[in-house]
Amino acid sequence: MTRPEKTSAWWRLGRLIAATLAAVGFVVACDLQNIAELEPGVSTEADVREKFGQPEAVWEGEDGAQVYEYNRQPAGHVNYMITVGANGILVKVEQVLTEANFAQVQPGMPLEQVRRLLGKPAKVTPYDLKREIHHDWRYLAGATTEDSRLFTVVFDRDLRVLRTERSRDPELDRPNR
């Protein structure tokens, strides 16, 4: 068996995939460490931003609180909402891609409300002939990556929920993943 040329497209692609997987693993490990180092009631907004960086979005919370969205899609299986009180002190850190949150998504709900609940999706796919837009979130239904699933929210053209769907993550079926 001969070793592939280091300049071949396949060699470069393999190295890119390996580097990407390593980076995803590093982010997950860092997230868990960063969460462990944050203490509700003690840590500050500055501590949150130091550990997690700039949020994907900032949402208005109750009583003047701010909710920072830290998205780990499309490669990850989590999205975090981190609530900082009006006093600048951490209130809670929540992983929002859960069955309990999925159950709250109901027909007629507007896109912004779903986005506030689940964070930014991994993928958005318009189906023009069906007049639908599918938003997919990757999540774990169990303890391992073999339990990776998609939660899909199907919106109409007015960006209101028509229905939700769950399916096996198609990434699990890709060769050489």
Backbone as numpy.savetxt, mean C-alpha at the origin, in Angstrom:
# Nx Ny Nz CAx CAy CAz Cx Cy Cz
27.38 -25.82 -18.68 26.54 -24.64 -18.68 27.43 -23.41 -18.68
27.13 -22.47 -19.54 27.94 -21.27 -19.63 27.27 -20.13 -18.89
28.06 -19.26 -18.40 27.56 -18.09 -17.69 27.10 -17.05 -18.70
25.95 -16.39 -18.45 25.48 -15.38 -19.41 26.41 -14.17 -19.45
26.45 -13.55 -20.58 27.23 -12.33 -20.74 26.70 -11.27 -19.77
27.59 -10.57 -19.10 27.17 -9.54 -18.15 26.50 -8.36 -18.83
26.66 -8.25 -20.12 26.05 -7.14 -20.84 24.74 -7.54 -21.51
24.36 -8.82 -21.41 23.13 -9.25 -22.07 21.92 -8.64 -21.36
20.84 -8.51 -22.10 19.61 -7.95 -21.54 19.08 -8.83 -20.41
19.18 -10.15 -20.56 18.68 -11.07 -19.52 19.48 -10.94 -18.24
20.79 -10.80 -18.36 21.65 -10.64 -17.20 21.28 -9.35 -16.45
21.14 -8.27 -17.20 20.79 -6.98 -16.57 19.41 -7.05 -15.93
18.45 -7.70 -16.61 17.10 -7.83 -16.06 17.13 -8.65 -14.77
17.86 -9.74 -14.76 17.97 -10.56 -13.55 18.55 -9.78 -12.39
19.57 -9.00 -12.66 20.19 -8.18 -11.62 19.22 -7.11 -11.11
18.46 -6.52 -12.04 17.47 -5.51 -11.65 16.39 -6.12 -10.76
15.90 -7.29 -11.14 14.87 -7.97 -10.34 15.41 -8.31 -8.95
16.61 -8.84 -8.89 17.22 -9.17 -7.60 17.38 -7.93 -6.73
17.81 -6.84 -7.31 17.99 -5.59 -6.56 16.65 -5.06 -6.07
15.63 -5.16 -6.91 14.29 -4.68 -6.53 13.75 -5.49 -5.36
13.87 -6.82 -5.44 13.39 -7.67 -4.34 14.14 -7.39 -3.05
15.42 -7.17 -3.16 16.22 -6.84 -1.97 15.76 -5.51 -1.37
15.48 -4.53 -2.22 15.03 -3.22 -1.75 13.68 -3.32 -1.07
12.76 -4.11 -1.63 11.44 -4.29 -1.02 11.59 -4.93 0.35
12.41 -5.96 0.45 12.65 -6.60 1.73 13.25 -5.63 2.74
14.13 -4.77 2.28 14.75 -3.78 3.15 13.72 -2.79 3.66
12.82 -2.31 2.79 11.78 -1.36 3.19 10.87 -1.97 4.24
10.45 -3.23 4.04 9.58 -3.89 5.01 10.28 -3.99 6.35
11.53 -4.43 6.36 12.28 -4.54 7.60 12.44 -3.18 8.26
12.72 -2.16 7.47 12.87 -0.80 8.02 11.56 -0.30 8.60
10.44 -0.56 7.90 9.14 -0.14 8.41 8.88 -0.73 9.79
9.11 -2.03 9.95 8.86 -2.68 11.23 9.75 -2.09 12.32
11.00 -1.82 11.99 11.91 -1.21 12.96 11.46 0.20 13.30
11.09 0.97 12.28 10.65 2.36 12.51 9.39 2.41 13.35
8.45 1.51 13.09 7.21 1.48 13.88 7.53 1.15 15.33
8.41 0.19 15.54 8.78 -0.20 16.90 9.41 0.96 17.67
10.08 1.86 16.96 10.75 2.98 17.62 9.83 4.18 17.86
8.61 4.15 17.32 7.65 5.23 17.55 6.73 4.84 18.71
6.50 5.79 19.61 5.67 5.50 20.78 4.50 6.49 20.84
3.25 5.98 20.66 2.09 6.87 20.77 2.08 7.60 22.12
1.74 8.88 22.07 1.70 9.70 23.28 3.04 10.31 23.64
4.11 9.86 22.96 5.45 10.37 23.26 6.13 10.91 22.00
6.16 10.10 20.94 6.84 10.51 19.70 6.14 11.71 19.09
6.92 12.50 18.35 6.40 13.73 17.76 6.25 13.58 16.24
5.64 14.59 15.64 5.53 14.64 14.18 6.92 14.58 13.54
7.87 15.27 14.13 9.24 15.26 13.61 9.82 13.85 13.65
9.51 13.09 14.71 9.98 11.70 14.80 9.39 10.86 13.67
8.11 11.05 13.41 7.43 10.30 12.34 8.09 10.61 11.00
8.28 11.89 10.71 8.87 12.28 9.43 10.33 11.82 9.31
11.04 11.79 10.44 12.42 11.31 10.42 12.47 9.82 10.07
11.52 9.05 10.60 11.51 7.60 10.37 10.93 7.23 9.01
9.88 7.94 8.58 9.16 7.54 7.37 9.31 8.50 6.19
9.80 9.70 6.42 9.96 10.65 5.33 8.68 11.40 5.02
8.62 11.92 3.81 7.47 12.71 3.34 6.28 11.78 3.08
5.11 12.08 3.62 3.95 11.21 3.36 3.44 11.34 1.93
2.78 10.29 1.46 2.13 10.28 0.14 1.00 11.30 0.11
0.27 11.40 1.22 -0.84 12.35 1.34 -1.00 12.70 2.81
-1.62 13.85 3.07 -1.95 14.25 4.43 -3.45 14.50 4.46
-4.13 13.80 5.36 -5.59 13.88 5.48 -5.94 14.58 6.78
-7.06 15.28 6.77 -7.55 15.92 7.99 -8.18 14.86 8.88
-7.78 14.83 10.16 -8.34 13.90 11.12 -9.29 14.60 12.07
-9.71 13.89 13.09 -10.62 14.45 14.09 -9.89 15.40 15.02
-10.59 16.41 15.49 -10.08 17.35 16.49 -8.75 17.99 16.10
-8.59 18.30 14.82 -7.39 18.98 14.36 -6.19 18.08 14.10
-6.39 16.79 14.24 -5.29 15.85 13.98 -5.02 15.79 12.48
-3.83 15.32 12.13 -3.48 15.07 10.74 -3.15 13.59 10.61
-3.56 13.02 9.47 -3.30 11.61 9.20 -2.36 11.55 8.01
-1.18 10.99 8.23 -0.17 10.87 7.18 -0.29 9.50 6.52
-0.37 9.51 5.21 -0.46 8.27 4.44 0.94 7.88 3.96
1.35 6.68 4.34 2.62 6.12 3.87 2.30 4.86 3.09
2.40 4.99 1.79 2.01 3.96 0.84 3.17 3.01 0.57
2.89 1.72 0.58 3.92 0.74 0.26 3.53 -0.10 -0.97
2.57 0.40 -1.74 2.15 -0.23 -2.98 3.05 0.30 -4.10
3.30 -0.33 -5.18 2.69 -1.58 -5.62 3.45 -2.83 -5.17
4.70 -2.70 -4.73 5.49 -3.89 -4.41 5.15 -4.47 -3.04
4.72 -3.62 -2.12 4.44 -4.09 -0.77 3.01 -4.56 -0.58
2.71 -4.95 0.64 1.38 -5.48 0.97 0.70 -4.65 2.05
1.23 -3.48 2.34 0.69 -2.65 3.42 0.59 -1.19 2.98
-0.27 -0.49 3.63 -0.33 0.97 3.58 -0.53 1.43 5.01
0.23 2.43 5.44 0.12 2.92 6.80 -0.56 4.27 6.83
-1.41 4.47 7.85 -1.96 5.77 8.18 -1.45 6.07 9.58
-0.72 7.17 9.69 -0.12 7.55 10.96 -0.77 8.85 11.40
-1.44 8.80 12.56 -2.19 9.94 13.07 -1.35 10.71 14.08
-1.24 12.03 13.82 -0.54 12.94 14.72 -1.56 13.96 15.21
-1.69 14.09 16.52 -2.67 14.99 17.11 -2.37 16.45 16.82
-3.35 17.30 17.13 -3.19 18.74 16.92 -2.01 19.29 17.73
-1.63 18.59 18.80 -0.50 19.00 19.63 0.84 18.53 19.08
0.83 17.83 17.91 2.07 17.38 17.29 2.61 16.07 17.84
1.81 15.38 18.66 2.23 14.12 19.27 1.54 12.94 18.56
2.30 11.88 18.35 1.78 10.68 17.69 0.62 10.08 18.47
-0.48 9.81 17.75 -1.65 9.18 18.35 -1.66 7.68 18.05
-1.49 7.32 16.75 -1.49 5.89 16.41 -0.86 5.66 15.05
-0.42 4.41 14.85 0.09 3.92 13.57 -0.80 2.75 13.20
-1.38 2.82 12.00 -2.34 1.79 11.59 -2.02 1.28 10.19
-1.93 -0.04 10.05 -1.83 -0.70 8.75 -3.27 -0.86 8.28
-3.63 -0.22 7.16 -5.04 -0.10 6.79 -5.56 -1.15 5.80
-4.68 -1.97 5.23 -5.14 -2.98 4.28 -5.55 -4.23 5.05
-6.75 -4.15 5.66 -7.28 -5.20 6.51 -8.69 -5.59 6.08
-9.11 -6.78 6.46 -10.47 -7.23 6.15 -11.51 -6.28 6.75
-11.25 -5.77 7.94 -12.19 -4.85 8.58 -12.39 -3.59 7.74
-11.30 -3.05 7.19 -11.42 -1.85 6.34 -12.04 -2.20 5.00
-11.68 -3.36 4.43 -12.29 -3.76 3.16 -13.80 -3.87 3.30
-14.27 -4.36 4.45 -15.71 -4.52 4.68 -16.44 -3.18 4.73
-15.72 -2.10 5.01 -16.35 -0.77 5.07 -16.61 -0.18 3.69
-15.97 -0.73 2.66 -16.15 -0.21 1.30 -17.49 -0.72 0.78
-18.39 0.21 0.51 -19.76 -0.14 0.13 -20.15 0.52 -1.19
-21.08 -0.10 -1.94 -21.56 0.51 -3.18 -22.04 1.95 -2.95
-21.69 2.83 -3.88 -22.08 4.23 -3.80 -21.05 5.12 -3.13
-20.08 4.53 -2.43 -19.06 5.30 -1.72 -18.17 6.03 -2.75
-17.85 7.30 -2.51 -16.99 8.03 -3.46 -15.52 7.60 -3.35
-14.80 7.78 -4.44 -13.38 7.42 -4.52 -12.57 8.03 -3.39
-12.76 9.31 -3.11 -11.96 9.97 -2.07 -12.12 9.30 -0.71
-13.32 8.85 -0.40 -13.55 8.18 0.87 -12.83 6.82 0.91
-12.83 6.10 -0.21 -12.11 4.82 -0.28 -10.61 5.07 -0.17
-10.13 6.07 -0.87 -8.71 6.41 -0.83 -8.28 6.79 0.57
-9.11 7.52 1.28 -8.81 7.92 2.66 -8.76 6.70 3.57
-9.58 5.72 3.29 -9.66 4.50 4.10 -8.50 3.55 3.84
-8.12 3.37 2.54 -7.15 2.34 2.16 -5.80 2.88 1.67
-5.73 4.16 1.37 -4.50 4.70 0.80 -4.47 4.52 -0.70
-3.36 4.90 -1.28 -3.18 4.84 -2.73 -3.13 3.38 -3.19
-3.82 3.06 -4.28 -3.80 1.68 -4.77 -2.50 1.33 -5.48
-2.28 0.03 -5.63 -1.11 -0.45 -6.37 -1.28 -0.21 -7.86
-2.52 -0.31 -8.33 -2.76 -0.23 -9.78 -4.17 0.31 -10.03
-4.29 1.11 -11.08 -5.60 1.62 -11.54 -5.74 1.22 -13.00
-6.84 0.52 -13.32 -7.06 0.05 -14.69 -8.42 0.49 -15.17
-8.48 1.34 -16.20 -9.78 1.72 -16.77 -10.24 0.67 -17.79
-11.52 0.36 -17.76 -12.15 -0.52 -18.75 -13.22 0.32 -19.45
-12.81 0.95 -20.53 -13.68 1.91 -21.22 -14.98 1.30 -21.72
-14.92 0.11 -22.31 -16.14 -0.50 -22.84 -17.13 -0.87 -21.74
-16.62 -1.23 -20.58 -17.49 -1.59 -19.45 -17.90 -0.35 -18.64
-17.21 0.77 -18.94 -17.43 2.01 -18.19 -17.13 1.81 -16.70
-16.00 1.16 -16.45 -15.56 0.87 -15.09 -14.09 1.22 -14.94
-13.71 1.49 -13.71 -12.31 1.72 -13.36 -12.02 0.83 -12.15
-10.99 -0.02 -12.27 -10.63 -0.93 -11.20 -9.40 -0.39 -10.46
-9.50 -0.32 -9.15 -8.39 0.06 -8.28 -8.01 -1.18 -7.49
-6.73 -1.58 -7.58 -6.25 -2.79 -6.91 -5.28 -2.45 -5.78
-5.47 -3.12 -4.65 -4.55 -3.05 -3.53 -4.02 -4.46 -3.26
-2.71 -4.59 -3.11 -2.11 -5.88 -2.74 -2.10 -5.97 -1.22
-2.44 -7.15 -0.70 -2.43 -7.36 0.74 -2.14 -8.82 1.04
-1.82 -9.11 2.28 -1.58 -10.49 2.70 -2.80 -11.01 3.44
-3.32 -12.15 2.97 -4.44 -12.79 3.64 -3.96 -13.77 4.70
-2.65 -13.96 4.79 -2.03 -14.86 5.76 -0.67 -14.33 6.15
0.17 -15.23 6.62 1.46 -14.81 7.18 2.61 -14.74 6.17
2.45 -15.31 4.99 3.57 -15.35 4.04 3.19 -14.68 2.72
4.20 -14.43 1.90 3.93 -13.82 0.60 3.12 -14.75 -0.31
3.09 -16.04 0.01 2.25 -16.97 -0.76 0.76 -16.69 -0.51
0.46 -15.89 0.51 -0.91 -15.50 0.83 -1.26 -14.14 0.23
-0.47 -13.69 -0.74 -0.70 -12.39 -1.37 -2.00 -12.41 -2.18
-2.80 -11.38 -1.99 -4.10 -11.26 -2.67 -4.26 -9.84 -3.20
-5.27 -9.69 -4.06 -5.68 -8.36 -4.53 -7.06 -8.07 -4.00
-7.23 -6.87 -3.49 -8.55 -6.35 -3.18 -8.83 -5.31 -4.24
-9.90 -5.52 -5.01 -10.24 -4.63 -6.12 -11.52 -3.89 -5.81
-11.49 -2.58 -5.99 -12.70 -1.77 -5.89 -13.02 -1.32 -7.30
-14.23 -1.63 -7.73 -14.69 -1.28 -9.08 -15.55 -0.02 -8.96
-15.10 1.03 -9.69 -15.81 2.31 -9.68 -16.51 2.52 -11.02
-17.61 3.28 -10.96 -18.27 3.69 -12.20 -17.60 4.96 -12.72
-18.11 5.52 -13.80 -17.52 6.73 -14.40 -17.63 7.95 -13.51
-18.56 7.92 -12.53 -18.70 9.03 -11.58 -17.81 8.84 -10.36
-16.94 7.81 -10.41 -16.01 7.47 -9.34 -16.73 7.13 -8.03
-17.77 6.32 -8.20 -18.52 5.77 -7.05 -18.39 4.26 -7.12
-18.30 3.63 -5.95 -18.11 2.19 -5.88 -19.31 1.45 -6.46
-19.01 0.52 -7.38 -20.03 -0.40 -7.89 -20.02 -1.71 -7.09
-18.79 -2.24 -6.86 -18.64 -3.52 -6.15 -17.17 -3.68 -5.76
-16.91 -4.71 -4.96 -15.54 -5.07 -4.62 -15.30 -6.53 -5.00
-14.03 -6.87 -5.18 -13.64 -8.23 -5.56 -12.35 -8.58 -4.83
-12.16 -9.87 -4.60 -10.89 -10.37 -4.06 -10.39 -11.46 -5.00
-9.08 -11.51 -5.19 -8.51 -12.53 -6.06 -7.08 -12.84 -5.63
-6.59 -13.95 -6.12 -5.19 -14.33 -5.90 -4.32 -13.30 -6.61
-3.20 -12.94 -6.01 -2.28 -11.99 -6.62 -1.66 -12.64 -7.86
-1.86 -12.06 -9.05 -1.30 -12.65 -10.27 0.23 -12.70 -10.27
0.86 -11.89 -9.44 2.34 -11.92 -9.33 2.81 -13.28 -8.84
1.99 -13.99 -8.10 2.38 -15.32 -7.58 2.57 -16.33 -8.72
1.92 -16.09 -9.84 1.95 -17.03 -10.96 3.00 -16.69 -12.01
3.72 -15.60 -11.80 4.76 -15.21 -12.77 5.99 -16.09 -12.58
6.55 -16.58 -13.68 7.78 -17.35 -13.55 8.93 -16.47 -13.08
9.83 -17.08 -12.35 11.03 -16.37 -11.86 10.72 -15.15 -11.02
9.71 -15.22 -10.22 9.38 -14.06 -9.38 10.25 -13.95 -8.20
